[in-house]
Structure formats: structure tokens, C-alpha cells
Amino acid sequence: MTPGARVQAAIEVLDQIASGEAAEKALIGWARRSRFAGSGDRAAVRDHVFQALRCWRSYACLGGGETGRARMIGALRASGVDPTTVFTGEGHAPAPLGAAEQDAGCVPTGADACDMPEWLLEQFRASLADKAEANAHALKQRAPVMLRVNRRKTDRSSAIALLAGEGIECAAHPVADMALIVTQGARRVARSAAYLEGHVELQDGSSQAAMDGVDLHGVTRVLDYCAGGGGKSLALAARSDARFYAHDADPARMQDLPERATRAGARICVLKTLPEPPESSYDIVLCDVPCSGSGTWRRTPEAKWRLTPERLADLTQLQSQILTTAARYVAPGGQLIYATCSVLTVENEARIEAFLSETPGWVRRKIHRFDVSEGGDGFFVAHLGRD
Ligand SMILES: C[S@@+](CC[C@H](N)C(=O)[O-])C[C@H]1O[C@@H](n2cnc3c(N)ncnc32)[C@H](O)[C@@H]1O
């Protein structure tokens, strides 16, 4: 496909998304209808679509309209490309710009420039103060692919060399001790021997850094209360021989965890049921709770536009419930680690304050927020201690 034909394909997919279709579904539908498209074409169309989702409002302003066509005109203008050089009508490229399209478009300001609904921009400002705009702008960029080097199996420089031998270029990233940023060949990672043999795991740098901050000295039992795919447990298990237990309200989400743990050389017991305390108590209970994902919207930009104040309120209620329940599993003298991949105060500090004010016997040891503008995803972690 020519570059113009890829833009035309993105236009069609964006129009479907604007009429309510989920992005993944719209992309799969397009790929099925377009058997002529190779893997490079599919990747390019996907990149156009995801970038337009990240910049949904600013591209509409720059392109002068709410259609897929206008957004792709805006996308080209945003990257300094004259749209008339792509909208040629040749080789399945979009039709040339009409006079009205040539004159349409304006420079985005305010929430349009930040690519955020107004109510969310207010939440960002309340949470991040003078860093709100920088975080919002960072969410408009594509996220880097980051790896965690598994210290059980190798070190950073050996991992870099191993990956280079498979055509994957990486560099050490300062966000965490074992973090790598992939600079070339990211699509090969999941099929590489380095990955399949557990030398590296796909994990964002902020998550890694947050888990690096957990004190594992003298810890023998760890419960990952919201384990999901188990990424946080795996990061902790790389640093400790403690016994790890994984639990999730939706056990199906943990189905890949045994295989991932075997690959990593870690031992994580997946719990089907969680006995009531005190029968079951742990030195550390980790709650990586469901959240808005506001720190990860570079990867899931649709979520930024689908979140509503009602959904956010429901999430904060669930977060508090989980914190209260999970705290019961912490042994005396143990730690409760609360984490979200959100930068919003209502999901972070406010939940911790509510918990501490309602639950005697707990103290706040430390909290840390990782901003999106620091390079990794936005992330929050709070360490609470039980007397
Ligand atoms: C942010 S994800 C966890 C990601 C995971 N820790 C990782 O590193 O891959 C949140 C998880 O919490 C689970 N969850 C939702 N409600 C829960 C509840 N009431 N109790 C325990 N887990 C819950 C979800 O099923 C989901 O897998």
C-alpha cells in the first residue's frame, strides 16, 4: 500500500470509531476486508489510528472537522507535512483537498490542545498542579516499549547483547535498575529467545521502579491480591525467594501466570480460593487495584475518551473496598502496598487518606507518584505499615 492508501484506510477506521465501534474491532474488520494489506501496512494503519485517538481533539481542530478525513488532515499538519502531498487521489490515496478544507482548521488551545475532555483536564489540574499540562501532552505521544531484565537470569548488559543478537536494539533506561528501552525491533520481542527463555519481560519502567521500592528484607510470604497477569509479582519475585501467592477476583485473568513464572524461574502459587485471616496472613499484601489507567493512556488512548465521572466514582469506591478487605490479610508488622497506574488524586492519595482515617492501626510509610512526563507510564504507589 502507498503511504496515501494507508492514510485512506485510517480515515475509514476512524470514521467507524467515531460512530461507536471499538478501535480494535474496527481495525480487525478493516484487516479482514483488506487481504491485500501486508503486516507492514497493518502496523502503519494501526499506528495512524492510535495516534489519532491520542490526539482526537487537537487533530480535529487542525483539520477543521470531526471526520476521519479531517483528523488525518490535522495529523499531517501536526507533524509538519503539507496534506496536499498525501491527499492526491492517486494509488488509493484520499481525494485532493477542496478549497474549504484547505482553509479550514485552527490551532488548538485549552482542553483541545491537551487532548482531554474538560472534566478530566480539571482532574489533572487538581491532581498535578503545574505538571498537569506536561502530563497531558506526554499522553499524546506513543509509549516506548520497555523491558525488565530478569535479574534471576542475567544482567542488563548481557541482556542488551542477547537481544542485539536477535535484531532487537535496546538501551538501559534510568527509570529503574533493570529497565531497558527498545529502540529497534520491538515487534520481534515476543518471539525472541531472550523473552521466551525468561531473560526479559515486557514491563513499563514506572511499574518496575515502583516494585523496586518495595522492601523485601525478612519477607517470607507475599500476597498479590489483584494479580491479573502477575507482572508486579514477577518483578518482586525476581528479587526475593519469598513465597508468592496470586489472587484475583477474576481468576481467568491469571491464566498465563504459571507459564510466565516458569519462564522467569519464579515460583508463584495461583490461589483458587483465599482462606480467611488469621489462617491466611502475609508479610506483604500488594493491591494493584483496577483504576482509570490515566497513566497509561498513551497505550490505551480510547480509554481517555470513554471514562466518565460516574465510572471514575465507581472505581474509587471499589479501590477503597479492596484496600479495606486486603488489609485484613496483612500480618502484624507487615506492609500493605497500594498501587494504581493513574495520576489522579481521587484514585491515589485520597484513597489512602480515607483508608487511614477509617482504619486504626495503620501508618503511611511512603508514597510516590511517577509522572508520565518522566518517561515511563504514570503510576502511584503507597506503602502502609501495620502496627
Ligand atoms: C490493574 S489490574 C492488575 C494488574 C496486575 N497486577 C499486573 O501487574 O499485571 C487489576 C486487577 O484487579 C482485579 N480485581 C478487580 N476487582 C477486584 C477485587 N474486588 N478483588 C480482587 N481483585 C480484583 C481485576 O480482575 C484485575 O485483574
The ligand as an SDF file (V2000), in Angstrom:
LIG
                    3D

 27 29  0  0  0  0  0  0  0  0999 V2000
   -4.6130   -3.2660   37.4550 C   0  0  0  0  0  0  0  0  0  0  0  0
   -5.1230   -4.8990   37.2630 S   0  0  0  0  0  0  0  0  0  0  0  0
   -3.7890   -5.8080   37.9590 C   0  0  0  0  0  0  0  0  0  0  0  0
   -2.5790   -5.9050   37.0550 C   0  0  0  0  0  0  0  0  0  0  0  0
   -1.5210   -6.8540   37.5770 C   0  0  0  0  0  0  0  0  0  0  0  0
   -1.1670   -6.5930   38.9530 N   0  0  0  0  0  0  0  0  0  0  0  0
   -0.2660   -6.8740   36.7190 C   0  0  0  0  0  0  0  0  0  0  0  0
    0.7860   -6.4050   37.1510 O   0  0  0  0  0  0  0  0  0  0  0  0
   -0.3560   -7.3940   35.6020 O   0  0  0  0  0  0  0  0  0  0  0  0
   -6.3580   -5.0400   38.4740 C   0  0  0  0  0  0  0  0  0  0  0  0
   -6.8880   -6.4320   38.7180 C   0  0  0  0  0  0  0  0  0  0  0  0
   -7.7730   -6.3790   39.8300 O   0  0  0  0  0  0  0  0  0  0  0  0
   -8.7530   -7.3680   39.6710 C   0  0  0  0  0  0  0  0  0  0  0  0
   -9.8880   -7.0600   40.5810 N   0  0  0  0  0  0  0  0  0  0  0  0
  -10.9720   -6.2960   40.3300 C   0  0  0  0  0  0  0  0  0  0  0  0
  -11.7700   -6.2590   41.4250 N   0  0  0  0  0  0  0  0  0  0  0  0
  -11.1530   -6.9980   42.3790 C   0  0  0  0  0  0  0  0  0  0  0  0
  -11.4960   -7.3520   43.7140 C   0  0  0  0  0  0  0  0  0  0  0  0
  -12.6030   -6.9000   44.2830 N   0  0  0  0  0  0  0  0  0  0  0  0
  -10.6480   -8.1660   44.3820 N   0  0  0  0  0  0  0  0  0  0  0  0
   -9.5140   -8.6100   43.8080 C   0  0  0  0  0  0  0  0  0  0  0  0
   -9.1600   -8.3210   42.5400 N   0  0  0  0  0  0  0  0  0  0  0  0
   -9.9590   -7.5150   41.8350 C   0  0  0  0  0  0  0  0  0  0  0  0
   -9.0690   -7.3270   38.1970 C   0  0  0  0  0  0  0  0  0  0  0  0
   -9.6380   -8.5400   37.7720 O   0  0  0  0  0  0  0  0  0  0  0  0
   -7.6840   -7.0500   37.5830 C   0  0  0  0  0  0  0  0  0  0  0  0
   -7.0710   -8.2360   37.1550 O   0  0  0  0  0  0  0  0  0  0  0  0
  1  2  1  0
  2  3  1  0
  2 10  1  0
  3  4  1  0
  4  5  1  0
  5  6  1  0
  5  7  1  0
  7  8  2  0
  7  9  1  0
 10 11  1  0
 11 12  1  0
 11 26  1  0
 12 13  1  0
 13 14  1  0
 13 24  1  0
 14 15  1  0
 14 23  1  0
 15 16  2  0
 16 17  1  0
 17 18  1  0
 17 23  2  0
 18 19  1  0
 18 20  2  0
 20 21  1  0
 21 22  2  0
 22 23  1  0
 24 25  1  0
 24 26  1  0
 26 27  1  0
M  CHG  2   2   1   9  -1
M  END
$$$$
